[in-house]
């Protein structure tokens, strides 16, 4: 069994699919890592030996933010916005769209607001 950042990589799954379950790694990042390592698209987790496992963990740890580090960075960014009392932080706190999307004609947002009040 291979583990990566508290995530168990399932033995029979495709290597690229298995790495997606790690928080902070999406399909394109996973694809990039395995293209650097030179694995075929049909490779499975059980095909990987300890050497390639070490290379994969080294690449991911030194290239991308994952797991608790990613969560901590996101929480710190939100905390800074709340301290500055920006419009974006207020909208985020209310559960509304924060990037300029309309809420007047958006049925789902209206329902969400009605349920909160």
Secondary structure, DSSP 8 states (H G I E B T S, - for coil): -EEETTEEE-TTSBHHHHHTTSTT--HHHHHHHHHHHT--TT-BGGG--HHHHHHHHHHHHHHS--HHHHHHHHHHHHHHHHHHT-HHHHHHHHT--SSS---SS-HHHHHHHHHH-
